[in-house]
Amino acid sequence: MVRDVSELSPARAAPPREQIPPGIRALADYERLAADLMPPASWTYLQDGTGDGLTVAQNRIAFDRIGLLPRILPDLRNATTQLDLFGQRHAAPILLAPVAYQRIAHPDGELATIRAATAMGCGMILSTLASVTLEETAAARAAAAPGLGAPPAALWFQLYMQEGRADTLTLVRRAEAAGYEAVVLTVDASIKRTAFALPPGVEAVNLRGIARPAHTSQVLGPILFGTPLAQTTPRWEDLSWLRGETRLPLLVKGVMAPDDARLAIEHGADGLIVSNHGGRVLDGMPAAIDCLAAIAAIVGERMPILVDGGIRRGTDVVKALALGATAVLLGRPQVHALAVAGVAGVAHALLMLRSELELAMAQLGCTTLADITPDRLTPLR
Ligand SMILES: Cc1cc2nc3c(=O)[nH]c(=O)nc-3n(C[C@H](O)[C@H](O)[C@H](O)COP(=O)(O)O)c2cc1C
């Protein structure tokens, strides 16, 4: 079979995949199937880390080194995975990470993802580089929610600072007007090399009308210092400025160093996301999970801390919470499930992860998320 990126053109008539295939028992099964379904160029873009992939590997190795110590005979009668974040109820401490260009995996792209997240009561963070508009995504949530008899799951907007502040502000105002409940400022990927040519029909639609959108027009050449790009990358003062411009909770995504956690708080962050961007920006960074405890020690109870990178099992969620996370984000696996089975796939992936989390909590004797404490962990030899 000949496969190329044109297979993904929305104009092509291949029916989108909507059925959960038999035999899927874990997120890894979706990854295996998606590898065969997605065109090679899109698959490489989705999966690859930067450099030699050291950090991508670390994100998994680190979780696998952490062991769990069970506690027996717990009373599970009132057990729950529920969480309140910024005044909103979440069914589980699992949100969908911002992942760009989801129409490379399925013609409905982010619309399918938000429908699945809403059905499962899980939050979603929409990327600035989403392939459907932020307004359409919010409308899809609103349309999906009434049938559930529950308030809609959280929808946050992930912001990349644009070259001009007016353009950045336009995105923020649009997100506010569309009813997004928080802004996630990603600070770790202002400078990034990518060689991926988007398939026809897939684009960063939210950046239409922005003359020189950051991340799409700026192709990084061999030299950075002294170039116009180096004049415009975001700085700490831009975080303070943004803080003053919106009343929405503001989370900073891409914090790995304790000193940066301190600075982010000083500059007005309401929440931190410990993340190495799934190993896509600086190879050689440690696993995000390995940086979490030191940051949690600094932040204390002051604000939520989220973490992502390598979360693939309910046991990974437990490990992250035991080390100080309030919740976790799921990156690539949402796209694997989307490619294989659309809305149903993403909802199923979230269900499997939550179900694994519940089982792990039961085995560890934890009836609420607050019970997931460091004494549940033990190193594996
Ligand atoms: C294909 C792809 C696109 C991404 N796009 C964005 C983005 O637009 N904004 C952002 O903040 N993070 C982006 N990320 C990073 C994710 O939000 C998240 O940090 C990472 O994928 C977590 O690691 P995991 O894939 O191992 O779960 C992207 C990641 C992938 C794999």
The ligand as an SDF file (V2000), in Angstrom:
LIG
                    3D

 31 33  0  0  0  0  0  0  0  0999 V2000
    2.4310   16.4840   18.1710 C   0  0  0  0  0  0  0  0  0  0  0  0
    2.5280   17.3260   19.4110 C   0  0  0  0  0  0  0  0  0  0  0  0
    2.1340   18.6470   19.3610 C   0  0  0  0  0  0  0  0  0  0  0  0
    2.1970   19.4340   20.5180 C   0  0  0  0  0  0  0  0  0  0  0  0
    1.7370   20.7200   20.4610 N   0  0  0  0  0  0  0  0  0  0  0  0
    1.7840   21.4720   21.5690 C   0  0  0  0  0  0  0  0  0  0  0  0
    1.2670   22.7990   21.5450 C   0  0  0  0  0  0  0  0  0  0  0  0
    0.7740   23.2700   20.5410 O   0  0  0  0  0  0  0  0  0  0  0  0
    1.3380   23.5200   22.6970 N   0  0  0  0  0  0  0  0  0  0  0  0
    1.8950   23.0140   23.8530 C   0  0  0  0  0  0  0  0  0  0  0  0
    1.9480   23.7050   24.8580 O   0  0  0  0  0  0  0  0  0  0  0  0
    2.3620   21.7560   23.9020 N   0  0  0  0  0  0  0  0  0  0  0  0
    2.3200   20.9800   22.7930 C   0  0  0  0  0  0  0  0  0  0  0  0
    2.7860   19.7000   22.8510 N   0  0  0  0  0  0  0  0  0  0  0  0
    3.2950   19.1600   24.1270 C   0  0  0  0  0  0  0  0  0  0  0  0
    2.1620   18.5120   24.9280 C   0  0  0  0  0  0  0  0  0  0  0  0
    1.2730   19.4790   25.4190 O   0  0  0  0  0  0  0  0  0  0  0  0
    2.6890   17.7200   26.1500 C   0  0  0  0  0  0  0  0  0  0  0  0
    3.5080   18.5640   26.9190 O   0  0  0  0  0  0  0  0  0  0  0  0
    3.4470   16.4530   25.7970 C   0  0  0  0  0  0  0  0  0  0  0  0
    2.9450   15.8530   24.6230 O   0  0  0  0  0  0  0  0  0  0  0  0
    3.3410   15.4740   26.9690 C   0  0  0  0  0  0  0  0  0  0  0  0
    4.0540   14.3230   26.7430 O   0  0  0  0  0  0  0  0  0  0  0  0
    3.4020   12.9390   26.2240 P   0  0  0  0  0  0  0  0  0  0  0  0
    3.1430   13.1140   24.7730 O   0  0  0  0  0  0  0  0  0  0  0  0
    4.4810   11.9580   26.5220 O   0  0  0  0  0  0  0  0  0  0  0  0
    2.1420   12.6560   27.0210 O   0  0  0  0  0  0  0  0  0  0  0  0
    2.7190   18.8910   21.7240 C   0  0  0  0  0  0  0  0  0  0  0  0
    3.1070   17.5580   21.7550 C   0  0  0  0  0  0  0  0  0  0  0  0
    3.0040   16.7600   20.6210 C   0  0  0  0  0  0  0  0  0  0  0  0
    3.4190   15.3230   20.7120 C   0  0  0  0  0  0  0  0  0  0  0  0
  1  2  1  0
  2  3  1  0
  2 30  2  0
  3  4  2  0
  4  5  1  0
  4 28  1  0
  5  6  2  0
  6  7  1  0
  6 13  1  0
  7  8  2  0
  7  9  1  0
  9 10  1  0
 10 11  2  0
 10 12  1  0
 12 13  2  0
 13 14  1  0
 14 15  1  0
 14 28  1  0
 15 16  1  0
 16 17  1  0
 16 18  1  0
 18 19  1  0
 18 20  1  0
 20 21  1  0
 20 22  1  0
 22 23  1  0
 23 24  1  0
 24 25  2  0
 24 26  1  0
 24 27  1  0
 28 29  2  0
 29 30  1  0
 30 31  1  0
M  END
$$$$
